[in-house]
Amino acid sequence: MPQKKVSLVVGLGNPGKTYIRTRHNCGFMVLDKVADSFSIPLGKRKFNALIGRGFIEGVDVILAKPMAFMNRSGPPVNKIKQYFNISCKDILVVHDDIDLAFGTLRIKQKGGSGGHNGVESLIEFLGGRDFSRLRIGIGHAIGSSEKDIDVANYVLSEFSYNEKKNLDQIITKAQDAIITILCKGIKYAMNCFNKKIMLDT
């Protein structure tokens, strides 16, 4: 019998209490929201990742949060992919994006890393770029230079007070995007979500 199709949804972030509410952990935040909404426990540690399996609107899904640091996300995800025999085209990666304005979602079917270390690691260890991405805009640091140290400090800092007021709304919209991708396909989801979120004021 052919194996039943399984989709893998990966949230990128850094492990540890220090990084829980930082901008770079958007992927973790969204995955936690999805896991809670659909009662999928993320307590099982396997392949240096926290994983859980369940159903989202009838779709068989594995949720995964790599517990390696961001730039080493590739090895845990590749091990999960191989163990469950999941195709790259059935992988959706949720991550922050400094090149998108805060409150913006962008869905991509495949492509490069855009300078994101976590995505770069995935491309290296998955052996290709054919996985989908849900990019969550965190914006640029106001007045920062383009030096790596400035970017690193920015993504590893917490959201501002005003940003935090809208963060739950953005995470919920990202969850809606994941559900749409899984249930209606990525092209349909791109038409629905590839625009700036109109934040409540």
Backbone hydrogen bonds, N-H to C=O, Kabsch-Sander energy under -0.5 kcal/mol:
donor,donor_aa,acceptor,acceptor_aa,energy
7,S,60,D,-2.3
8,L,90,D,-2.5
9,V,7,S,-0.5
9,V,62,I,-2.9
10,V,8,L,-0.6
10,V,92,L,-3.1
11,G,64,A,-2.4
12,L,94,V,-2.4
19,Y,16,G,-1.2
20,I,17,K,-1.0
22,T,19,Y,-1.7
23,R,157,S,-2.3
24,H,155,V,-2.5
25,N,22,T,-1.6
26,C,23,R,-1.4
27,G,12,L,-0.7
28,F,12,L,-1.0
29,M,25,N,-2.3
30,V,26,C,-2.5
31,L,27,G,-2.2
32,D,28,F,-2.5
33,K,29,M,-1.8
34,V,30,V,-2.3
35,A,31,L,-2.8
36,D,32,D,-2.2
37,S,33,K,-2.5
38,F,34,V,-2.0
39,S,36,D,-0.9
40,I,35,A,-2.8
44,K,51,I,-1.0
46,K,44,K,-0.6
46,K,49,A,-2.6
49,A,46,K,-0.6
50,L,65,K,-2.4
51,I,44,K,-3.0
51,I,49,A,-0.6
52,G,63,L,-1.9
54,G,61,V,-2.4
56,I,59,V,-2.2
57,E,55,F,-0.5
59,V,56,I,-1.9
61,V,54,G,-3.0
62,I,7,S,-2.7
63,L,52,G,-3.0
64,A,9,V,-2.2
65,K,50,L,-2.4
67,M,48,N,-2.7
68,A,48,N,-0.5
72,R,69,F,-3.1
73,S,70,M,-1.5
77,V,73,S,-1.6
78,N,74,G,-2.7
79,K,75,P,-2.0
80,I,76,P,-2.0
81,K,77,V,-2.7
82,Q,78,N,-2.4
83,Y,79,K,-2.5
84,F,80,I,-2.3
85,N,82,Q,-0.6
86,I,81,K,-2.5
90,D,87,S,-1.7
91,I,88,C,-1.8
92,L,8,L,-2.8
93,V,132,S,-2.5
94,V,10,V,-3.3
95,H,93,V,-0.5
95,H,134,L,-2.2
97,D,136,I,-2.2
100,L,97,D,-1.1
103,G,137,G,-1.4
104,T,101,A,-1.6
105,L,195,K,-0.9
106,R,135,R,-2.0
108,K,133,R,-2.4
111,G,129,R,-1.1
116,H,113,S,-1.6
117,N,115,G,-0.6
120,E,116,H,-2.5
121,S,117,N,-2.0
122,L,118,G,-1.8
123,I,119,V,-2.6
124,E,120,E,-2.0
125,F,121,S,-2.4
126,L,122,L,-2.8
127,G,123,I,-0.9
128,G,123,I,-1.0
132,S,91,I,-2.3
133,R,108,K,-2.9
134,L,93,V,-3.0
135,R,106,R,-3.3
135,R,133,R,-0.6
136,I,95,H,-2.5
137,G,104,T,-3.3
137,G,135,R,-0.6
138,I,97,D,-2.1
139,G,97,D,-0.8
139,G,100,L,-2.4
144,S,141,A,-1.7
150,D,147,K,-0.6
151,V,147,K,-2.0
152,A,148,D,-2.9
153,N,149,I,-2.3
154,Y,150,D,-2.0
155,V,151,V,-2.6
156,L,152,A,-1.6
157,S,154,Y,-1.6
159,F,21,R,-0.9
164,K,160,S,-2.5
165,K,161,Y,-1.1
166,N,162,N,-0.6
166,N,163,E,-1.4
167,L,163,E,-0.8
168,D,164,K,-0.6
170,I,166,N,-1.9
171,I,167,L,-2.6
172,T,168,D,-2.2
173,K,169,Q,-2.1
174,A,170,I,-2.4
175,Q,171,I,-2.2
176,D,172,T,-2.3
177,A,173,K,-2.0
178,I,174,A,-2.1
179,I,175,Q,-2.4
180,T,176,D,-2.2
181,I,177,A,-2.5
182,L,178,I,-2.5
183,C,179,I,-2.3
184,K,180,T,-3.0
185,G,180,T,-0.6
185,G,181,I,-1.1
189,A,185,G,-1.9
190,M,186,I,-2.5
191,N,187,K,-1.7
192,C,188,Y,-1.2
193,F,189,A,-2.6
194,N,190,M,-1.9
195,K,193,F,-2.5
197,I,103,G,-1.9
199,L,197,I,-1.2
